[in-house]
Amino acid sequence: AQKITQTQPGMFVQEKEAVTLDCTYDTSDPSYGLFWYKQPSSGEMIFLIYQGSYDQQNATEGRYSLNFQKARKSANLVISASQLGDSAMYFCAMREGAYSGAGSYQLTFGKGTKLSVIP
Amino acid sequence: EPEVTQTPSHQVTQMGQEVILRCVPISNHLYFYWYRQILGQKVEFLVSFYNNEISEKSEIFDDQFSVERPDGSNFTLKIRSTKLEDSAMYFCASSESEGAVTEAFFGQGTRLTVV
């Protein structure tokens, strides 16, 4: 079974509008971290935002916010006021078991969503 | 702002040759990783490295691969006897600790093309 599922291969959004990129995850471990990364056409991976499984509040970083619904196992990324420079691939990723110190070091990535911002 | 740097940005090699991909992690980071991304596919974990030894590796990281921290700053991935299917973008990453609360910072990647 996929541990990270991103169901939207591609999304379009009008400049200045908000957009939500979906991510669902699958884990039986109660302690995990969820990450979003941006990959522009140049190829680098840019860290955007993080949410821990024990965090009480949804994470926010500037125009990025994470809509964390633990019971649904979803961690959707919300980008407000989209800009042309937001056009990129967006990857959701998870690290399991890390709070306990005995978990996996690796990030497991989803297949990504390609976001295109339309002027 | 500190960053992870990788060299070269693009490497072309003949099938069967050995390649070494180089990375300079962020200076105060202790955990280092290699990931790869075959064109159009998702990013896959290869290996993590801490305290001069491999702490975790995936099924992909077989005997063809090895990692080394030859000095205090560099972290290398060696691929022996390259195959066509090794063509991919290889990302180095580092983190300050192993905890879930710590994000991994990625380099800009090395695009390896095996011909």
gemmi code that builds the backbone of each chain (N, CA, C; Angstrom):
import gemmi

chains = {
    "A": [
        ("ALA", (0.849, -1.196, 0.000), (0.000, 0.000, 0.000), (0.879, 1.239, 0.000)),
        ("GLN", (0.407, 2.272, -0.682), (1.148, 3.523, -0.747), (1.122, 4.169, 0.628)),
        ("LYS", (2.255, 4.672, 1.055), (2.280, 5.378, 2.337), (1.876, 6.831, 2.170)),
        ("ILE", (2.193, 7.411, 1.036), (1.817, 8.785, 0.749), (1.088, 8.798, -0.580)),
        ("THR", (-0.101, 9.350, -0.591), (-0.897, 9.415, -1.810), (-1.215, 10.857, -2.151)),
        ("GLN", (-0.831, 11.245, -3.347), (-1.196, 12.558, -3.865), (-2.032, 12.284, -5.106)),
        ("THR", (-3.310, 12.567, -5.019), (-4.245, 12.129, -6.052), (-4.331, 13.075, -7.245)),
        ("GLN", (-3.732, 14.240, -7.130), (-3.837, 15.237, -8.203), (-2.515, 15.288, -8.971)),
        ("PRO", (-2.443, 14.672, -10.127), (-1.189, 14.744, -10.891), (-0.886, 16.176, -11.320)),
        ("GLY", (-1.952, 16.928, -11.633), (-1.751, 18.298, -12.077), (-2.890, 19.184, -11.608)),
        ("MET", (-2.527, 20.435, -11.313), (-3.520, 21.415, -10.867), (-3.243, 22.740, -11.547)),
        ("PHE", (-4.322, 23.481, -11.814), (-4.184, 24.829, -12.339), (-4.823, 25.792, -11.337)),
        ("VAL", (-4.217, 26.948, -11.196), (-4.793, 27.971, -10.326), (-4.534, 29.334, -10.944)),
        ("GLN", (-5.489, 30.204, -10.767), (-5.332, 31.570, -11.258), (-4.421, 32.322, -10.300)),
        ("GLU", (-3.579, 33.153, -10.865), (-2.713, 33.997, -10.036), (-3.548, 34.748, -9.008)),
        ("LYS", (-3.041, 34.841, -7.803), (-3.633, 35.529, -6.655), (-4.730, 34.716, -5.970)),
        ("GLU", (-5.103, 33.586, -6.545), (-6.091, 32.733, -5.893), (-5.386, 31.754, -4.949)),
        ("ALA", (-6.158, 31.149, -4.066), (-5.626, 30.113, -3.187), (-5.816, 28.743, -3.835)),
        ("VAL", (-4.951, 27.809, -3.461), (-5.052, 26.459, -4.016), (-4.705, 25.454, -2.918)),
        ("THR", (-5.385, 24.319, -2.966), (-5.128, 23.251, -2.000), (-4.611, 22.026, -2.737)),
        ("LEU", (-3.482, 21.534, -2.287), (-2.883, 20.319, -2.842), (-3.093, 19.190, -1.827)),
        ("ASP", (-3.657, 18.101, -2.310), (-4.061, 17.031, -1.404), (-2.922, 16.058, -1.096)),
        ("CYS", (-2.943, 15.552, 0.113), (-2.001, 14.516, 0.519), (-2.665, 13.660, 1.587)),
        ("THR", (-2.729, 12.371, 1.377), (-3.145, 11.447, 2.426), (-2.002, 10.487, 2.701)),
        ("TYR", (-1.979, 9.996, 3.921), (-0.858, 9.150, 4.321), (-1.385, 7.920, 5.062)),
        ("ASP", (-0.513, 6.959, 5.146), (-0.894, 5.702, 5.788), (0.237, 5.273, 6.702)),
        ("THR", (-0.053, 5.215, 7.987), (0.924, 4.729, 8.943), (0.203, 4.231, 10.177)),
        ("SER", (0.784, 3.253, 10.817), (0.247, 2.764, 12.091), (1.058, 3.317, 13.257)),
        ("ASP", (2.100, 4.047, 12.931), (2.940, 4.622, 13.971), (2.311, 5.909, 14.481)),
        ("PRO", (2.168, 6.067, 15.791), (1.538, 7.296, 16.287), (2.436, 8.527, 16.190)),
        ("SER", (3.743, 8.308, 16.020), (4.637, 9.460, 15.940), (5.246, 9.545, 14.552)),
        ("TYR", (4.979, 10.646, 13.892), (5.473, 10.823, 12.533), (5.519, 12.309, 12.219)),
        ("GLY", (6.239, 12.644, 11.171), (6.300, 14.010, 10.691), (5.900, 14.050, 9.232)),
        ("LEU", (5.232, 15.114, 8.875), (4.779, 15.291, 7.488), (5.430, 16.545, 6.915)),
        ("PHE", (5.885, 16.456, 5.688), (6.644, 17.521, 5.058), (6.078, 17.820, 3.669)),
        ("TRP", (6.217, 19.060, 3.276), (5.960, 19.424, 1.884), (7.226, 20.042, 1.306)),
        ("TYR", (7.533, 19.598, 0.075), (8.671, 20.134, -0.654), (8.192, 20.642, -2.011)),
        ("LYS", (8.885, 21.665, -2.489), (8.609, 22.239, -3.817), (9.781, 21.917, -4.731)),
        ("GLN", (9.481, 21.485, -5.942), (10.531, 21.205, -6.908), (10.256, 22.011, -8.184)),
        ("PRO", (10.940, 23.142, -8.352), (10.765, 23.910, -9.590), (11.369, 23.158, -10.771)),
        ("SER", (11.198, 23.707, -11.945), (11.702, 23.048, -13.158), (13.218, 22.900, -13.134)),
        ("SER", (13.891, 23.719, -12.361), (15.345, 23.612, -12.264), (15.783, 22.367, -11.493)),
        ("GLY", (14.867, 21.747, -10.764), (15.158, 20.441, -10.200), (15.428, 20.359, -8.707)),
        ("GLU", (15.792, 21.466, -8.075), (16.140, 21.353, -6.651), (14.895, 21.100, -5.807)),
        ("MET", (15.099, 20.572, -4.632), (14.012, 20.291, -3.689), (14.065, 21.333, -2.583)),
        ("ILE", (12.983, 22.065, -2.432), (12.931, 23.169, -1.472), (11.939, 22.830, -0.378)),
        ("PHE", (12.403, 22.821, 0.867), (11.529, 22.544, 1.998), (10.552, 23.701, 2.190)),
        ("LEU", (9.274, 23.371, 2.393), (8.248, 24.396, 2.572), (7.699, 24.446, 3.990)),
        ("ILE", (7.259, 23.284, 4.491), (6.500, 23.302, 5.741), (6.508, 21.911, 6.345)),
        ("TYR", (6.377, 21.891, 7.671), (6.418, 20.633, 8.424), (5.260, 20.578, 9.419)),
        ("GLN", (4.724, 19.361, 9.636), (3.685, 19.134, 10.656), (4.020, 17.862, 11.410)),
        ("GLY", (4.100, 17.948, 12.709), (4.333, 16.775, 13.530), (3.024, 16.147, 13.959)),
        ("SER", (3.033, 14.847, 14.159), (1.776, 14.156, 14.473), (1.206, 14.576, 15.819)),
        ("TYR", (2.029, 15.102, 16.710), (1.548, 15.527, 18.023), (1.278, 17.025, 18.097)),
        ("ASP", (1.509, 17.702, 16.978), (1.259, 19.150, 16.991), (-0.234, 19.418, 17.084)),
        ("GLN", (-0.592, 20.339, 17.969), (-2.008, 20.644, 18.172), (-2.555, 21.598, 17.125)),
        ("GLN", (-1.669, 22.440, 16.613), (-2.125, 23.435, 15.650), (-1.580, 23.131, 14.264)),
        ("ASN", (-2.315, 23.571, 13.266), (-1.846, 23.431, 11.897), (-0.646, 24.331, 11.662)),
        ("ALA", (0.322, 23.804, 10.914), (1.529, 24.572, 10.637), (1.253, 25.661, 9.606)),
        ("THR", (1.936, 26.780, 9.770), (1.870, 27.852, 8.769), (3.282, 28.403, 8.566)),
        ("GLU", (3.574, 28.761, 7.307), (4.845, 29.398, 6.951), (4.563, 30.378, 5.830)),
        ("GLY", (4.373, 31.633, 6.203), (4.102, 32.629, 5.179), (2.816, 32.323, 4.432)),
        ("ARG", (2.901, 32.156, 3.117), (1.708, 31.870, 2.315), (1.324, 30.393, 2.334)),
        ("TYR", (2.132, 29.583, 2.977), (1.855, 28.143, 3.038), (1.220, 27.778, 4.379)),
        ("SER", (0.213, 26.968, 4.321), (-0.360, 26.401, 5.536), (-0.692, 24.944, 5.277)),
        ("LEU", (-0.694, 24.193, 6.343), (-0.940, 22.766, 6.224), (-2.246, 22.458, 6.937)),
        ("ASN", (-3.196, 21.936, 6.218), (-4.492, 21.553, 6.776), (-4.380, 20.101, 7.233)),
        ("PHE", (-4.071, 19.930, 8.520), (-3.786, 18.611, 9.087), (-5.053, 18.048, 9.716)),
        ("GLN", (-5.540, 16.951, 9.154), (-6.712, 16.279, 9.702), (-6.277, 14.860, 10.056)),
        ("LYS", (-5.919, 14.712, 11.309), (-5.276, 13.476, 11.766), (-6.190, 12.268, 11.609)),
        ("ALA", (-7.465, 12.440, 11.962), (-8.390, 11.302, 11.899), (-8.562, 10.814, 10.460)),
        ("ARG", (-8.488, 11.732, 9.537), (-8.620, 11.383, 8.125), (-7.283, 11.027, 7.497)),
        ("LYS", (-6.221, 11.199, 8.248), (-4.861, 10.983, 7.749), (-4.623, 11.795, 6.473)),
        ("SER", (-4.926, 13.064, 6.601), (-4.653, 13.944, 5.471), (-3.839, 15.148, 5.923)),
        ("ALA", (-3.023, 15.649, 5.029), (-2.132, 16.777, 5.322), (-2.042, 17.631, 4.066)),
        ("ASN", (-3.096, 18.329, 3.788), (-3.174, 19.101, 2.551), (-2.405, 20.414, 2.671)),
        ("LEU", (-1.741, 20.781, 1.618), (-1.011, 22.051, 1.560), (-1.906, 23.112, 0.944)),
        ("VAL", (-2.006, 24.229, 1.613), (-2.769, 25.364, 1.098), (-1.785, 26.485, 0.773)),
        ("ILE", (-1.834, 26.934, -0.457), (-1.017, 28.081, -0.877), (-1.970, 29.240, -1.112)),
        ("SER", (-1.782, 30.296, -0.363), (-2.661, 31.464, -0.538), (-2.019, 32.441, -1.522)),
        ("ALA", (-2.853, 33.221, -2.175), (-2.380, 34.280, -3.069), (-1.291, 33.772, -4.012)),
        ("SER", (-1.650, 32.812, -4.845), (-0.676, 32.159, -5.729), (0.075, 33.165, -6.591)),
        ("GLN", (1.343, 32.844, -6.799), (2.206, 33.661, -7.643), (2.735, 32.804, -8.788)),
        ("LEU", (3.147, 33.469, -9.848), (3.656, 32.728, -11.009), (4.841, 31.837, -10.608)),
        ("GLY", (5.615, 32.302, -9.655), (6.768, 31.529, -9.201), (6.404, 30.290, -8.403)),
        ("ASP", (5.132, 30.123, -8.105), (4.697, 28.915, -7.402), (4.535, 27.736, -8.349)),
        ("SER", (4.591, 27.981, -9.636), (4.475, 26.892, -10.608), (5.637, 25.930, -10.417)),
        ("ALA", (5.323, 24.681, -10.082), (6.355, 23.691, -9.741), (5.677, 22.367, -9.424)),
        ("MET", (6.512, 21.356, -9.170), (6.019, 20.098, -8.604), (6.034, 20.236, -7.099)),
        ("TYR", (5.034, 19.680, -6.451), (4.951, 19.718, -4.998), (4.845, 18.286, -4.482)),
        ("PHE", (5.736, 17.975, -3.545), (5.793, 16.632, -2.983), (5.443, 16.647, -1.507)),
        ("CYS", (4.590, 15.733, -1.127), (4.295, 15.461, 0.270), (5.180, 14.295, 0.710)),
        ("ALA", (5.679, 14.345, 1.934), (6.573, 13.288, 2.411), (6.316, 13.027, 3.891)),
        ("MET", (6.702, 11.843, 4.345), (6.479, 11.464, 5.740), (7.727, 10.784, 6.297)),
        ("ARG", (7.975, 11.060, 7.585), (8.996, 10.327, 8.324), (8.295, 9.687, 9.511)),
        ("GLU", (8.435, 8.391, 9.666), (7.728, 7.660, 10.707), (8.597, 7.403, 11.917)),
        ("GLY", (7.972, 7.434, 13.081), (8.606, 6.937, 14.292), (9.694, 7.799, 14.872)),
        ("ALA", (9.857, 8.986, 14.339), (11.046, 9.735, 14.724), (10.989, 10.288, 16.141)),
        ("TYR", (9.807, 10.559, 16.679), (9.736, 11.109, 18.030), (10.303, 10.137, 19.052)),
        ("SER", (10.130, 8.853, 18.772), (10.581, 7.843, 19.723), (12.079, 7.642, 19.663)),
        ("GLY", (12.702, 8.212, 18.641), (14.144, 8.051, 18.482), (14.528, 6.701, 17.925)),
        ("ALA", (13.555, 5.860, 17.689), (13.869, 4.523, 17.169), (13.280, 4.306, 15.790)),
        ("GLY", (12.817, 5.373, 15.206), (12.135, 5.220, 13.930), (13.044, 5.327, 12.738)),
        ("SER", (12.412, 5.401, 11.607), (13.134, 5.441, 10.347), (13.706, 6.837, 10.109)),
        ("TYR", (14.880, 6.874, 9.525), (15.481, 8.145, 9.154), (14.965, 8.641, 7.814)),
        ("GLN", (14.338, 7.772, 7.061), (14.043, 8.132, 5.693), (12.732, 8.869, 5.543)),
        ("LEU", (12.694, 9.715, 4.541), (11.461, 10.334, 4.101), (10.858, 9.466, 3.011)),
        ("THR", (9.556, 9.246, 3.093), (8.825, 8.566, 2.035), (8.006, 9.605, 1.296)),
        ("PHE", (8.201, 9.684, -0.004), (7.576, 10.724, -0.807), (6.365, 10.204, -1.565)),
        ("GLY", (5.425, 11.119, -1.821), (4.363, 10.845, -2.767), (4.835, 11.096, -4.190)),
        ("LYS", (3.942, 10.878, -5.141), (4.315, 11.019, -6.551), (4.312, 12.470, -7.022)),
        ("GLY", (3.760, 13.343, -6.222), (3.813, 14.760, -6.544), (2.600, 15.274, -7.283)),
        ("THR", (2.418, 16.586, -7.185), (1.383, 17.310, -7.927), (2.048, 18.450, -8.670)),
        ("LYS", (1.784, 18.527, -9.949), (2.346, 19.633, -10.731), (1.364, 20.793, -10.717)),
        ("LEU", (1.786, 21.886, -10.124), (0.944, 23.079, -10.029), (1.353, 24.067, -11.102)),
        ("SER", (0.367, 24.546, -11.812), (0.606, 25.585, -12.827), (-0.228, 26.799, -12.449)),
        ("VAL", (0.432, 27.941, -12.306), (-0.250, 29.184, -11.971), (-0.460, 29.972, -13.256)),
        ("ILE", (-1.700, 30.331, -13.492), (-2.088, 31.009, -14.734), (-2.174, 32.511, -14.473)),
        ("PRO", (-1.520, 33.315, -15.314), (-1.581, 34.772, -15.086), (-2.978, 35.326, -15.388)),
    ],
    "B": [
        ("GLU", (22.247, 32.292, 3.662), (21.605, 31.127, 4.287), (22.385, 29.867, 3.920)),
        ("PRO", (22.704, 29.058, 4.925), (23.473, 27.841, 4.623), (22.685, 26.910, 3.706)),
        ("GLU", (23.432, 26.184, 2.866), (22.759, 25.297, 1.938), (23.621, 24.064, 1.682)),
        ("VAL", (22.959, 23.045, 1.190), (23.641, 21.825, 0.774), (24.077, 22.016, -0.681)),
        ("THR", (25.328, 21.757, -0.961), (25.804, 21.928, -2.336), (26.247, 20.594, -2.905)),
        ("GLN", (25.927, 20.380, -4.158), (26.272, 19.138, -4.836), (27.051, 19.430, -6.122)),
        ("THR", (28.033, 18.584, -6.367), (28.791, 18.672, -7.620), (29.014, 17.276, -8.190)),
        ("PRO", (29.034, 17.140, -9.513), (28.656, 18.162, -10.476), (27.141, 18.305, -10.560)),
        ("SER", (26.666, 19.271, -11.302), (25.221, 19.414, -11.474), (24.709, 18.404, -12.497)),
        ("HIS", (25.572, 18.032, -13.440), (25.184, 17.044, -14.430), (26.416, 16.206, -14.779)),
        ("GLN", (26.243, 14.893, -14.803), (27.331, 13.994, -15.157), (26.838, 12.957, -16.149)),
        ("VAL", (27.598, 12.815, -17.208), (27.304, 11.792, -18.209), (28.412, 10.750, -18.120)),
        ("THR", (28.030, 9.498, -18.053), (29.025, 8.439, -17.940), (28.635, 7.260, -18.802)),
        ("GLN", (29.633, 6.500, -19.181), (29.366, 5.311, -19.987), (28.976, 4.151, -19.075)),
        ("MET", (28.105, 3.341, -19.568), (27.668, 2.159, -18.836), (28.886, 1.332, -18.421)),
        ("GLY", (28.879, 0.900, -17.174), (29.983, 0.109, -16.668), (31.039, 0.907, -15.936)),
        ("GLN", (31.008, 2.215, -16.087), (31.978, 3.075, -15.413), (31.526, 3.358, -13.983)),
        ("GLU", (32.480, 3.800, -13.192), (32.201, 4.202, -11.812), (32.036, 5.710, -11.756)),
        ("VAL", (31.104, 6.173, -10.944), (30.946, 7.613, -10.749), (30.931, 7.924, -9.260)),
        ("ILE", (31.382, 9.103, -8.935), (31.329, 9.598, -7.566), (30.581, 10.926, -7.576)),
        ("LEU", (29.513, 10.965, -6.811), (28.733, 12.189, -6.674), (29.106, 12.817, -5.339)),
        ("ARG", (29.306, 14.109, -5.386), (29.833, 14.797, -4.205), (28.814, 15.757, -3.605)),
        ("CYS", (28.912, 15.908, -2.305), (27.965, 16.746, -1.567), (28.708, 17.401, -0.413)),
        ("VAL", (28.372, 18.648, -0.175), (28.835, 19.315, 1.034), (27.594, 19.664, 1.847)),
        ("PRO", (27.336, 18.922, 2.931), (26.146, 19.207, 3.753), (26.306, 20.524, 4.507)),
        ("ILE", (25.231, 20.959, 5.108), (25.269, 22.145, 5.959), (26.166, 21.855, 7.150)),
        ("SER", (26.983, 22.817, 7.522), (28.143, 22.552, 8.374), (27.811, 22.009, 9.756)),
        ("ASN", (26.732, 22.403, 10.382), (26.446, 21.909, 11.729), (25.494, 20.722, 11.724)),
        ("HIS", (25.205, 20.194, 10.547), (24.314, 19.052, 10.470), (25.074, 17.758, 10.721)),
        ("LEU", (24.354, 16.790, 11.286), (24.991, 15.539, 11.686), (24.488, 14.337, 10.887)),
        ("TYR", (23.353, 14.487, 10.241), (22.739, 13.370, 9.534), (22.727, 13.680, 8.040)),
        ("PHE", (23.112, 12.701, 7.265), (23.247, 12.920, 5.835), (22.513, 11.816, 5.093)),
        ("TYR", (21.995, 12.196, 3.930), (21.146, 11.282, 3.185), (21.443, 11.390, 1.690)),
        ("TRP", (21.167, 10.308, 0.996), (21.083, 10.330, -0.459), (19.714, 9.808, -0.881)),
        ("TYR", (19.132, 10.543, -1.826), (17.880, 10.144, -2.451), (18.094, 10.164, -3.958)),
        ("ARG", (17.209, 9.466, -4.682), (17.279, 9.588, -6.124), (15.868, 9.747, -6.680)),
        ("GLN", (15.815, 10.338, -7.865), (14.536, 10.552, -8.533), (14.717, 10.233, -10.009)),
        ("ILE", (14.208, 9.086, -10.399), (14.191, 8.749, -11.818), (13.222, 9.701, -12.500)),
        ("LEU", (13.556, 10.111, -13.719), (12.788, 11.143, -14.419), (11.293, 10.855, -14.397)),
        ("GLY", (10.548, 11.830, -13.887), (9.094, 11.713, -13.890), (8.527, 10.867, -12.773)),
        ("GLN", (9.401, 10.365, -11.898), (8.918, 9.506, -10.816), (9.152, 10.165, -9.459)),
        ("LYS", (8.738, 9.463, -8.419), (8.860, 10.076, -7.099), (10.269, 9.932, -6.551)),
        ("VAL", (10.538, 10.715, -5.549), (11.838, 10.702, -4.903), (11.930, 9.461, -4.015)),
        ("GLU", (13.056, 8.747, -4.126), (13.228, 7.494, -3.373), (14.440, 7.587, -2.452)),
        ("PHE", (14.281, 7.107, -1.263), (15.359, 7.079, -0.277), (16.389, 6.027, -0.652)),
        ("LEU", (17.660, 6.390, -0.531), (18.733, 5.426, -0.745), (19.390, 5.034, 0.579)),
        ("VAL", (19.885, 6.051, 1.310), (20.711, 5.730, 2.466), (20.764, 6.927, 3.404)),
        ("SER", (20.930, 6.636, 4.688), (21.212, 7.686, 5.662), (22.516, 7.349, 6.372)),
        ("PHE", (23.180, 8.366, 6.856), (24.549, 8.225, 7.356), (24.712, 9.110, 8.569)),
        ("TYR", (25.244, 8.518, 9.625), (25.458, 9.282, 10.856), (26.658, 8.725, 11.580)),
        ("ASN", (27.455, 9.600, 12.130), (28.602, 9.183, 12.942), (29.502, 8.218, 12.160)),
        ("ASN", (29.714, 8.561, 10.908), (30.620, 7.818, 10.037), (30.172, 6.395, 9.721)),
        ("GLU", (28.889, 6.165, 9.812), (28.419, 4.862, 9.372), (26.988, 4.960, 8.842)),
        ("ILE", (26.643, 3.971, 8.033), (25.293, 3.919, 7.494), (24.330, 3.578, 8.615)),
        ("SER", (23.274, 4.382, 8.765), (22.273, 4.122, 9.790), (21.043, 3.431, 9.210)),
        ("GLU", (20.804, 3.623, 7.945), (19.669, 2.967, 7.314), (19.882, 2.977, 5.804)),
        ("LYS", (19.419, 1.946, 5.138), (19.501, 1.928, 3.683), (18.290, 1.211, 3.107)),
        ("SER", (17.962, 1.557, 1.889), (16.812, 0.951, 1.231), (17.256, -0.239, 0.392)),
        ("GLU", (16.269, -0.908, -0.171), (16.557, -2.067, -1.041), (17.328, -1.646, -2.284)),
        ("ILE", (17.155, -0.397, -2.679), (17.847, 0.094, -3.874), (19.350, 0.132, -3.628)),
        ("PHE", (19.732, 0.421, -2.421), (21.144, 0.627, -2.057), (21.808, -0.727, -1.880)),
        ("ASP", (22.180, -1.321, -3.006), (22.824, -2.633, -2.945), (24.347, -2.468, -3.014)),
        ("ASP", (25.032, -3.552, -3.289), (26.504, -3.536, -3.264), (27.113, -2.641, -4.341)),
        ("GLN", (26.300, -2.210, -5.266), (26.795, -1.308, -6.312), (27.062, 0.101, -5.750)),
        ("PHE", (26.435, 0.394, -4.639), (26.507, 1.734, -4.071), (27.362, 1.725, -2.799)),
        ("SER", (28.003, 2.849, -2.555), (28.677, 3.044, -1.279), (28.709, 4.531, -0.971)),
        ("VAL", (28.810, 4.851, 0.311), (28.893, 6.244, 0.736), (30.101, 6.397, 1.639)),
        ("GLU", (30.568, 7.632, 1.666), (31.766, 7.905, 2.439), (31.760, 9.375, 2.850)),
        ("ARG", (32.355, 9.605, 4.021), (32.604, 10.984, 4.421), (34.123, 11.102, 4.565)),
        ("PRO", (34.781, 11.407, 3.473), (36.250, 11.315, 3.464), (36.953, 12.366, 4.316)),
        ("ASP", (36.266, 13.472, 4.580), (36.850, 14.515, 5.419), (35.717, 15.170, 6.194)),
        ("GLY", (35.994, 16.298, 6.820), (34.976, 16.887, 7.683), (33.841, 17.580, 6.965)),
        ("SER", (33.951, 17.709, 5.638), (32.928, 18.489, 4.955), (32.219, 17.733, 3.834)),
        ("ASN", (32.909, 16.820, 3.168), (32.306, 16.170, 2.014), (31.587, 14.879, 2.370)),
        ("PHE", (30.571, 14.577, 1.586), (29.811, 13.337, 1.721), (29.592, 12.829, 0.302)),
        ("THR", (30.076, 11.630, 0.018), (30.058, 11.163, -1.367), (29.218, 9.904, -1.537)),
        ("LEU", (28.686, 9.771, -2.727), (27.986, 8.559, -3.149), (28.749, 7.995, -4.339)),
        ("LYS", (29.187, 6.757, -4.206), (29.900, 6.094, -5.302), (28.989, 5.039, -5.907)),
        ("ILE", (28.901, 5.048, -7.213), (28.135, 4.033, -7.921), (29.107, 3.282, -8.812)),
        ("ARG", (29.262, 2.008, -8.532), (30.190, 1.188, -9.313), (29.458, 0.561, -10.486)),
        ("SER", (30.198, 0.389, -11.586), (29.663, -0.331, -12.745), (28.242, 0.138, -13.078)),
        ("THR", (28.135, 1.388, -13.470), (26.823, 2.001, -13.691), (26.033, 1.280, -14.787)),
        ("LYS", (24.717, 1.303, -14.588), (23.787, 0.702, -15.545), (22.892, 1.803, -16.093)),
        ("LEU", (22.249, 1.512, -17.211), (21.365, 2.511, -17.816), (20.293, 2.961, -16.833)),
        ("GLU", (19.795, 2.024, -16.048), (18.713, 2.346, -15.115), (19.169, 3.156, -13.899)),
        ("ASP", (20.466, 3.423, -13.806), (20.960, 4.315, -12.753), (20.783, 5.780, -13.134)),
        ("SER", (20.400, 6.040, -14.372), (20.157, 7.418, -14.797), (19.035, 8.016, -13.965)),
        ("ALA", (19.331, 9.106, -13.302), (18.370, 9.726, -12.392), (18.964, 11.013, -11.864)),
        ("MET", (18.131, 11.756, -11.147), (18.619, 12.885, -10.360), (18.937, 12.352, -8.974)),
        ("TYR", (20.118, 12.635, -8.486), (20.532, 12.192, -7.162), (20.607, 13.403, -6.241)),
        ("PHE", (19.896, 13.306, -5.148), (19.852, 14.407, -4.187), (20.578, 14.007, -2.907)),
        ("CYS", (21.391, 14.906, -2.453), (21.972, 14.801, -1.126), (21.136, 15.673, -0.195)),
        ("ALA", (20.995, 15.255, 1.042), (20.268, 16.043, 2.033), (20.973, 15.929, 3.369)),
        ("SER", (20.728, 16.899, 4.228), (21.277, 16.815, 5.571), (20.277, 17.385, 6.558)),
        ("SER", (20.392, 16.935, 7.793), (19.533, 17.455, 8.848), (20.335, 17.565, 10.131)),
        ("GLU", (19.851, 18.432, 10.999), (20.557, 18.718, 12.230), (20.466, 17.545, 13.198)),
        ("SER", (19.292, 16.887, 13.156), (19.103, 15.717, 14.003), (18.227, 14.741, 13.258)),
        ("GLU", (17.919, 13.629, 13.911), (17.132, 12.616, 13.218), (15.647, 12.745, 13.519)),
        ("GLY", (15.302, 13.656, 14.391), (13.933, 13.723, 14.871), (12.930, 14.165, 13.822)),
        ("ALA", (11.690, 13.851, 14.060), (10.614, 14.231, 13.151), (10.480, 15.728, 13.063)),
        ("VAL", (10.910, 16.430, 14.099), (10.733, 17.873, 14.098), (11.766, 18.572, 13.245)),
        ("THR", (12.706, 17.819, 12.735), (13.791, 18.440, 11.987), (13.652, 18.170, 10.507)),
        ("GLU", (13.602, 19.240, 9.758), (13.485, 19.062, 8.322), (14.837, 18.706, 7.720)),
        ("ALA", (14.768, 17.986, 6.604), (15.966, 17.698, 5.829), (16.078, 18.732, 4.722)),
        ("PHE", (17.275, 19.296, 4.579), (17.521, 20.261, 3.521), (18.229, 19.550, 2.368)),
        ("PHE", (17.705, 19.764, 1.190), (18.222, 19.079, 0.018), (19.153, 19.981, -0.781)),
        ("GLY", (20.111, 19.356, -1.442), (20.918, 20.051, -2.419), (20.158, 20.204, -3.724)),
        ("GLN", (20.805, 20.804, -4.671), (20.138, 21.084, -5.948), (20.123, 19.878, -6.871)),
        ("GLY", (20.829, 18.820, -6.463), (20.799, 17.584, -7.230), (21.914, 17.455, -8.246)),
        ("THR", (22.267, 16.211, -8.541), (23.175, 15.882, -9.647), (22.399, 15.005, -10.608)),
        ("ARG", (22.300, 15.457, -11.837), (21.615, 14.645, -12.849), (22.630, 13.703, -13.471)),
        ("LEU", (22.450, 12.422, -13.224), (23.346, 11.406, -13.777), (22.705, 10.782, -15.002)),
        ("THR", (23.437, 10.796, -16.100), (22.980, 10.168, -17.325), (23.959, 9.071, -17.698)),
        ("VAL", (23.485, 7.856, -17.776), (24.330, 6.720, -18.155), (23.999, 6.356, -19.599)),
        ("VAL", (25.037, 6.342, -20.425), (24.812, 6.085, -21.857), (25.522, 4.789, -22.289)),
    ],
}
model = gemmi.Model(1)
for chain_id, residues in chains.items():
    chain = gemmi.Chain(chain_id)
    for i, (resn, *xyz) in enumerate(residues, 1):
        res = gemmi.Residue()
        res.name, res.seqid = resn, gemmi.SeqId(i, " ")
        for name, pos in zip(("N", "CA", "C"), xyz):
            atom = gemmi.Atom()
            atom.name, atom.element = name, gemmi.Element(name[0])
            atom.pos, atom.b_iso = gemmi.Position(*pos), 0.0
            res.add_atom(atom)
        chain.add_residue(res)
    model.add_chain(chain)
structure = gemmi.Structure()
structure.add_model(model)
structure.setup_entities()
